[in-house]
């Protein structure tokens, strides 16, 4: 199923966090109405019974990066 990926980078040296824009991850399933492989001929009411009608919950990542954030690096922190 298709889903959104949400990433928040946490910079350990300064403690700042930056949210990366959400990214749509598209699946290859013909049974997902959001997939590019979903046939145009699959229409309600059959589609509602046989295909996923919603995206999965977003994947959420929060990697801890052992350095300063880009703003602090530009300010000269090392």
HUWOSUL-V511589 format. One record per pair of residues at least 4 apart in sequence whose ideal C-beta (glycine too) atoms are under 7 Angstrom apart, sorted by the first residue. I is the first residue (numbers start at 1). J is the second residue. If there is no record, write none. Layout:
i=I j=J
i=I j=J
This chain:
i=1 j=27
i=1 j=29
i=1 j=32
i=1 j=52
i=1 j=55
i=1 j=56
i=2 j=24
i=2 j=25
i=2 j=26
i=2 j=27
i=2 j=32
i=2 j=34
i=2 j=35
i=2 j=55
i=3 j=25
i=3 j=55
i=3 j=56
i=3 j=58
i=3 j=59
i=4 j=22
i=4 j=24
i=4 j=55
i=4 j=58
i=5 j=22
i=5 j=23
i=5 j=25
i=5 j=58
i=5 j=59
i=6 j=22
i=6 j=58
i=6 j=59
i=6 j=60
i=7 j=20
i=7 j=61
i=8 j=17
i=8 j=19
i=8 j=62
i=9 j=17
i=9 j=18
i=9 j=20
i=9 j=63
i=9 j=65
i=10 j=17
i=10 j=62
i=10 j=63
i=10 j=64
i=10 j=65
i=11 j=16
i=11 j=65
i=11 j=67
i=11 j=68
i=11 j=69
i=12 j=64
i=12 j=65
i=12 j=66
i=13 j=66
i=13 j=67
i=13 j=68
i=14 j=68
i=14 j=69
i=14 j=72
i=14 j=77
i=16 j=69
i=16 j=72
i=18 j=69
i=26 j=35
i=26 j=36
i=27 j=32
i=27 j=35
i=28 j=35
i=28 j=37
i=29 j=35
i=29 j=37
i=30 j=35
i=30 j=37
i=30 j=38
i=30 j=39
i=31 j=50
i=31 j=51
i=31 j=52
i=32 j=38
i=32 j=51
i=32 j=52
i=33 j=38
i=33 j=47
i=33 j=51
i=33 j=52
i=33 j=53
i=34 j=55
i=38 j=42
i=38 j=51
i=42 j=46
i=42 j=47
i=42 j=51
i=43 j=47
i=44 j=48
i=45 j=49
i=46 j=50
i=47 j=51
i=48 j=53
i=68 j=72
i=68 j=73
i=68 j=77
i=70 j=74
i=71 j=75
i=72 j=77
i=73 j=77
